[in-house]
């Protein structure tokens, strides 16, 4: 469903919501990254995979009229909550892995893909869980090649980035209860298949829908934005599990290239 052209106020809300996804001081999604990293970054910032969005949105490509209270303020271990660049949206990977979204003009409050919390907040689902077991560890250089096995999260919970990503998109961090993993997988595939590119305004990579980006056959795609063959997928012919695997691959590519802005 596309955003109604007649609704000027709603269109303005979509632009505002798109700005909130990246934060008022944030750089736009960078179309000059390798195509797989640029697509992974869009998905990393997209809150439509969350349980809150699935249950509150009026349409897949239209912003909700309210925001998830979980991201209304940014949790702060040093004192009161901080203003949140994601207020009015919902939980996404970028809600806990901050860089410049909440940075001040003097450069303070810049993060290395981490948050300000002691334990990262998760959406309230009435199960007594208000936060994760730990805060978000910095992502910078997390996937740099090292001798020996890779351990991700501070307690080594995951050994591959793809496993971490798949668990996050279908798990408690995005508001899904353990018994809702099937619904979470369906929501992810629904967003990827139904996206029309409307909520990400800006560079040419942002205007491309997820199905077009993953298929990578449209002649209008610039060569630098065309996914390499290893990352491509016809999302309409693929199973939900295959869509999740493709999402995990491009987000892992983005994580592998994560670095602080110059």
N, C-alpha and C positions, 0 to 999 in steps of 0.2 A: 504494500500500500504506500503510495507516494504522498508526500506532504501536500495538502490541498492548496492549489495556486491562489485560490480566492481568499484565503485566510492570511491577511497581511500580518496580523498580530501573532498568529501561530508561526508564521515564517520567521518573524523577528525572534520569537522564543527559540526556534530551532538554531538560529545563528548564535544566540546567547548560550544555549546549551552546548553547542559545538565549542564555543570559546571556553566554557567551564571544563569541558573534557580535558583541555590542555592547560588550563590555568591562565589567569590574566597576564602573567609575566612570562609564560612559557613560549618556547619556540614552537612553530607549527611542526607537524609531522614532516620529517625531512625527506623530500623526494629524491635527494641525491645519494642516499644510502643505496647499497645493493637492493634490488627489488624485493628479495625475500626479507631483508631486515626492515625495509619501509612498511611492508605489509604486516610483518610481525609487530611493529610498533603501533600501528593502527589498532590491531586486535588487543594489544596490551593496554591501550587506553580506553577501550570500548566498554561501557558499563552495562550493555544490553544482555550480557551473558549471566547477569546476577539474578538470583531468585526474586529480589525486590522488583527489578524491572519486569520480569516475567509476570508478576502478579499485579503490577500497578500501571503499566504503560497502556495508553489508549490505542497504540499502533506500533508496529515494529520500527517504522521509520519516522515516527513523530515523538517528540519529547514528552515525558509525563508532566503533569501540571504541578507536581510536588517533587521533592527529593527525598532520598533515603536519609533518615536521621543519623545513620552511621557515619555519613560523610559531611554532616552539617558543620562540624568543627574538626580540626586536626588534633588528635590526642597528643599531649605534651608531657613527657616525664618530668620536666623541670618546673611545671606550674600549670596554670589554667590552660584550657584548650586554645589553640591558635586558630585564626581565620583559615578556612579551608578553601582552596582553589576549586575543589570538587563539589562544594555545596550546591544543592539543587539537582545533582545527578544521582549516581548510585555507585556501589562498590565495583571497582575494576582493579586489575593488577596495579595500575598506576596510583591507586588510592593509598597503598602502603609502600610503594617503591617510588619515592619522590626524588626529583632532581631540582629543577628550577620552578616548579609549579607554585611553591609557597615562598620562594626566595624574595628578599627585600632588595631595593635598588642599591643598597650598599654592599650587596653580595652575601650578607648573612642569611642564615636559614637555608642555604644551599645544601642539598643532601646528595649522597652517592647511591641513589636508588634504594634508599632506606627511609624509615619514618622517624618521628619524634617520640614514639611511645615506648613504655616499658613492655607492654604486650599489645600487639596490633589489634584494634577493635574489629569485631565481626558483627554482622547484622543480628538483631535480637529476634530469635525464633521461638522464645518461650521455653528453651531447654536449659536455662541457667548459664549458658555460655555467652560471655560478653567480649572475650578476647582470645587470641591465640596463646599457645604455650610460651611464646617468645615474641620479641618484636621482629621487624623485617631486617635481616642482615643485608649489608650493601651488596649490590650485584656487580659492581665494577670489578673486572678481572676474575669473576667467579668461575668462568669457564676457560680460563687460560690453561693451555696444555701443561700438565705437570707429570712427573714420574709417579707411577702408582695409580690407584683407583681414585675416582672423583666422588666426593661426598658433598651433598648440597643440604642446606639448612644447618644451623649451628650444631645440631645433634646427629648430622649425617643421615637424615630421614630418607633422602633420595640419592640414587647413584647416577641418574641421567636427568638432564634438563627436561626432556620430553615427559618423563614420568611425573616430575614435579608439576609441570604445566597442566597435564591432563588431570591430576588430582586436584589442583587448584580450581580449574574451571568446573569441576563436578562436585566440589566439596564445600566444607563449612565456611571457608574464607569468603566465598561469594554468596553465602546465605543458604546453601543447600544442606538439608539434614541427611544423615546416612541413608535413610530409606528413599531419598529422592534423587539418587544418582541417575536413574533412568530419565527422570524429568529434566535434570540438568543437562544430560547429553542431548535430549531432544531440543531444549532451548538453544544450546550452542549451534546445533545443526540448522535450526530454524532461522537463527540470526544470520548465519553465513549464507544460507540459500536465499533468504528474503531481503537482504540488504540492498538498498538502491544507491548508496553513496551519499545520501542527502544530509546526514548528520555530521559529516566531516567536510567542512568547507575549507578552501585554501588551495594548496599546491595541486598539480594535476593528479598526483597519486591519490589524493584524498577524494577526488570526485569519482573514482573508479569503484564500482560495486565489488563486493567480495566474490560473487560468482565469476565476474569478468576477470578479475585479477587472478584468481586461482586457475581458470582455464587458460589464460594467457594467449588466446588466439585472435582477439579483436585487433583489426588492422590499425585502430586508432591508438593503441598502446605504444608509447614511445619505447624504443629499444632498451633504454636503461631502466624502464619500469616493467619489463617483461620477465616474469618469473623463469628461472632456470628449470629445465625439464624435471629435475628431481623433486621440485616443490609443487608441480602442477597437479590439478585434480578437477575433474568434472563433478562439481558438488551435487548436481542433480542426479547423476548416475551412481554416486557413491553412497555407501551406508553411512549412518550417523557416526559409527565408530571410525570409519575411514576419514570423515570430515574432521573429527577430533584429532586424529593422528596428523592430518595435514596442518591443522592449526598449531599443534604442538611443534611441528618442524619449523614453521616460520617464526613463531615466538622464540624458540630456542636459538634460531639464527640471529634474531634481534638481541637476545641476551648475550650471545657470544660476541656481539659487536658493541655492547654497552660500555660507554666511557663517559667521563665527565665532559661537558661542553668546554671548548678551548677558552 
